[in-house]
Amino acid sequence: MIAGTTAQAIVDDIVGRLGVNVNIMDERGVITASGDRSRVGSLHEGARRVLETGLPFSVTGEEARALHGTRAGVNLPLRLDDEIVGVVGVSGEPRDVGEIARAIAHLAEVMVMQQAFLGEAGWRHRVRQQIVEDLVAGRLTVQSWRQRQQLAGCRVEPPYTLFVLHCGQQDSADDPRELYRWLEVDEAAVLVAADAEGAVWAVAGGTAAVALRRRLSALCESRTDIGVLDAGRAEDFAALVERTRQARFAMRRKLVGEVRLSDLELPALLARIEIDTRHATAERILGPLSAELRHTLWVYFARDCSITDAAQALNVHRNTLAYRLGRIEDLTSRDPRSFQDAVVLQVALHLTELD
């Protein structure tokens, strides 16, 4: 059958262009791609009839009410070398979508033929890519999570550990298998894929996380252009989804070296604020400050508001730092040496960092 990523791309393009809903079912009658993604992984009764008879199967709206998991539409077999390898369905009254369904089925058969030449290994990695994309987008259910892993030839078991990498240089080339070689992980126990923005997401199952964390630490030590977010451990799929959601917000901040998600709870929370609000708030609080004074604040807060430690880190005298802090108070009407004012100033700094 067509790889999950390819099938969903075909479906999304057709839905966008023609405004009709399309389903692609595998050789078992299970929906693998759909304009309605909530249906992915469910059984399509109309597709099963096509697979049993080898003939097209049309369903009117009235007939669909008597069938499980089926809506009005036209379902046609997908063939490869005279063998039925799946089914394509177009939703709608048969009299309205019949011609469209035949054109779409022909396109899908061409894609099936191409898929046959790509090889099983490449196909499985494209399924893995789709799993990670849908996990990051929050589109997976626990059922589809398990089903797609079977299609991808892996078994990532709980407890899960989630990592995200920012790489200054692309290490995966054009072959997704290069990511596994680069990270030195077992394809059966770890899901690895890059998202559209180039960040690499890795979900390790069980003890595989120990070796992966060790490898990521080594990469961070050897290369300054790599940042790693350790999103921590999730005991079940629901917890993994929540970790992924939090990591998505945390990744709006540039990563440097190894960073734990627990250290980024405040930036991750602030990242949910609308960008215009972030800009306006940061400008209102920090607008009068020069780049030097803002950097002074960062270092001062990073050293737990210690005058001595911050002055050493900035390579200035304690009196110079005290003068700068006083100048910040004059310009912002907030004293960084006061707890309440320091909280407001630090939040404003995080807002600017997100931008």
Order of alpha helices (4+ residues) and beta strands (2+ residues): alpha-beta-beta-alpha-beta-alpha-beta-beta-alpha-alpha-alpha-beta-alpha-beta-beta-alpha-beta-alpha-beta-alpha-alpha-alpha-alpha-alpha-alpha
